């Protein structure tokens, strides 16, 4: 079926290496590992990544935008490099944000999305992702694969598959220890879902991804709930992070106490809509974060939130413009 043919395993073909031997093999493996992330099973995690010795990269630093897309999720990660920023976009929000997100990204100078990540195929996370594929040059597209009986039938999901096919993109399957490319100075580690996961509903199939930049770290959790969190802990991953993007918009179904204790973040970001009907973020989660002394940022109150890292410390800027919801413009895909 087309949905299965669209998926690949591991890194894109252009990054696969042919057989080599001896010291040359060791050297190549070292270079690839430092550039594109963990090569294989590494549940112990990544503690720090040496930053490249380039003054421009040191000065500009990492930028992580937690975009305000209402009751949805979208994060733009901009990793500095010698030839400019390496752009990673995790999720996009609902379809109504297609035009607004397009303008927002272009306003930040984003001309190419090097890695586009769909954490899981719910429309509040990928409703306008097909439009982004159509409008930007995309290096690689990543998404978890759900069991056949749970494969979405939404127009947004079908449109994404069609857009990827039209652009000649193979969707790279996200599962634990999958490769997610990155430039020197940064590494991504995919911790979930397991390849043999068997859950009801798509939330727990969310890709959980840890980004390490220098000595700082960020944890992106999509809508992963407590069941997924417990499996990640059981698998022995090091989930410690300076910044936690709270799962499922701050719902009490996520950010369990055991998981929160293991992450032990200094900062947490909740992506949710103002006066949303779900009551997100739930008071239980806010209480748990408060008890640990975690500084909390919320897109419903703070607008788009920008986190900056120089590789040693993380600082925040709030009140940035929200992504504008637009119902007009191009016809719905």
N, C-alpha and C positions, 0 to 999 in steps of 0.2 A: 504494500500500500504506500501511497505517496508520503504519508506522515512518517513512516518508518524509514523510507529512503532518504528523507530530508536530513536525517541525523547522522553524525559521524562520531568517532571515538577519538579522544585525545586531542592533540594539537592539529591545526590546519596542515594540509599536506606540504605547504611551502616551508614549514619549519621542521619537517622530519628529516633526520640525518641518515645517510647511507652507512653501511658497515665500514668501520675503520678499526685499527688495531693499535696495541701498545700505548705508549705515552701520548700519541696523538689523540687516541680515543679518550683518555683521561682528561686531556686539555679541553677537548670539544665538549665533553659532558659537563665540565666545570663552567664553561662559558654559557652553555645553554641553560644550566640550572640557575645561574645567577641572573640571567636575562629574562627567562620565561617562567620562573616559578618552580615548585617542587616537581621532580621527575616522576616519582611514584609514591607508594605508600609512605607517609611520613606523619603518623598521628601525633608525634611529639610536638609538632608545631614549629613555627619560625619565631625566634626571639628577637632578632634584629637583622637589618640588611645594610651593608656598607653603602653610603651614598657616593655617587661618582664625584670625582674631584674636578668639578666644573663650576666656576664662580657663578655663572648664570643660574644653574640649578639650585645651588645653595641659597642664592638670594631670593629666587622666586618661590621655591618650596612647593609642597603639595597643596592642592586646593580640593576640598570636598564640599560640593553644594548639595544640601538637603533641600530639594526644590519643593516649594509649596504648590502642590497640584490638588488642593482640596482633600477630599476623603480618598486618598490614593497614595502611591509611592513613586518617587523618582529621585535618584541620586546621580549627580555628575561628578566624576573623579577626574581631575586634571593633574597628571604626573609630569613634572618638568623633565626635559631631556635636551640633548645637544641640538636637536633640530626642531625644538618647540615642544608643545604639550602632547602627551599621549592621553587621549580622551577615552574614558570608560563611562558608558551610560547604563546604569542599572534601573530598569523599569521606566515607564513614561506617564503613568496616570491614564485616566479615561480618554475616550476618543475626543471629547469636547475640548481637550487641551492640545490637540494636534497643531493648530496654527500658532497658538501661544507658545508652545514648547519650541517649535521650529524657530520662531522669532527670537526667543530667549537664548537658545543655543548660538544662533548666528550673531546675536548681540554680544556674546562673550567671546566671539572670534572662533567658534568651533566650525571648522569647515569639513572635518572628517571625524567619524566616530570609529576609533581603532578597535574597540571591543564593545558590542552591544549585548547586554545581558537581560534576559527575561527571567526574573526570579521564579515565577510560576505563572501559568496561563489564566489568571483572573483579570477581568477587564480593568479593575482599578489599578492594576500594575502594568498592563500591556495594551490597553484599549486603543492607543494611537501609535503603537510601535510599527505597524505596517506603514503608516505615513512617514515615520522617521526613516525607515529603510528606503522608501521611495525618494526621499528628499535629500539624503546625505549619502556620501560615500561611506560604506561600512566595511571595516577590515574583517571582523569575525563576529558571528552571531551565536550566542550560547543560550540554551534553555534545557531544563530538566525534561525527561520523558516520562509521562504518566502511563500507567497500565492501560491496555487497550480499552477496557471497559470504562475508564475514567477520562479518556481523551476528550477534550472539549469540542463542542460543536458550535461555538459562538462565531458570529461573523468576524469578530476581531481576530480570533485565532486563525480562522481560515484565510483571512486577508493577510495575516503575517506570513503564513506558509506560501501564499501566492506571491507576495512581494519578494520574499527570499528567493523563490524559484526564478522570478523574473530578473533578479540581480545576479543570479548564478551563485548564491550563497548556500553552503551546506550548513545546516544548524548543528553545532557541536553540542553533544549531550553533556549536560552538567550533572555530575554525580561525585561522590566523595573521591578526593585526590585527582580529579580531572585537572588538566592543564588549562590555565587561563593566563594568556600571555601578558607580559608587562615589560617596561623598559628597565635598564639598570637603575638600581637604587630602590626598587620596590618589588614586592612579591605578593601574589595572591595564593591563598590556600582554600580550596573548596572542601568543606567538611560534611556536607549533606546535600542531597539525600543518598542513602545507600542504593547500590544498583539493584538489590533485591527487596527494596522497601515495599510494603504492602499496607497502605493506609487508606481510610475512607476520606474522600475529599482531597482537594489539591493543596491545601495550606501546608501540610507537613512535607510535601514534596518540594517546598521552596528551597532554592539553593542558599546555603549558609556559607558566606565567604568572608575570610579574614584577610585584611590588607595590612602588610607591614611596610612602613616607610621609615628607614633609619631605625631609631629606637622607639618610634611611635606606632600605634596599631589601631585599626578600626574593624568593627565586626558588623556585617550587613546580614540581616536575618530574614528578609522578605516577610512572609506571614507564618513562618515556622512556629509551631505550637509546642506545648510541653513534651509530647511524645517524641518529637524530633530532637528537642533539646536533650532529653535523657539519653537517647541513642548516641548523640555526639559525645556526651560525657562518658558513657560506657565504652566508647571506642577509644578513649584516651587522648582526645585532641586537647591541645593547649588553646583555650579559648580566651585567655586574658587579653583585654583590650582597653586602651585609653577611652575610646568612644564606642558606645553601643547604639546601633540603630534598633530601637525596640521592635520586637516582632509584632505583627498583626495590629499595627497602629496603636499600640499600648493596651491591647486587650488583655484581660486576666487569663485568657487561654494560653498566653505566651509569657516570656520573662518570668519563669518559675523561680522560686527562691534559690533552689540549688544551682540553677544555671546562672542566675545573677551573681551569686556568691563566687562562682568559678570565673566569670568574666571580670568581676571586680572593677567596673569602669569608673573613671573619674567624671565622665560626661555621658549623658544619654540624650538621644534625639527621638522624638515621637512625630511621625508624619500622619496628620489627621486633619479633617475638615472642621471648620468652625461650626459649633452647635450641631455636630453630626448626630444622627438618630441612634447611633450605637453607644453613645456615651463615652467614646474614646477620647482620651486615655482613661482607663478605669482607675478608680480611687485606690484599689488594692496595689496596683503597679506603682502608682505615684507614692504611696506610703512606703513600699519596699525600697524604692529608689531614695526616698528621703531618709529612711533609717540608715542607709549606707553613706549618706552625705554626698550623693551623686548630684551634680548640677544638671538640670533638665532643661532642654530646649524643645519647643513645640512649634510646628509650622502653623497651627491654627492661631497661635498667639504671637509668634515671633516672625511670621512670614518665612521667606526663604532663609535658611541658616547656612552660613559659610564657616567651615572649619579649615584652618590653615595649620600646616605642620612644617617646621624647618628640619625635621628629623630628630629633634630632641624634645620639643614642647609643642602643644596644640593650643591654639587660640581661636576664639569664636567671634563672628560678626553676625548680628541679627538685624532684622528690619529691612532686609533686601527685598526688592519687588517680588511679588508672587507671580507665578506663571498665569497669564490671563486665560480664563476660560472663554472660548468663543464658539458660538453655535452656528455662525455663518461660515463663509468661505467655501472651501472645496466640498463637493458632495461626499457624503459618507461612503467609505469603502464597503 
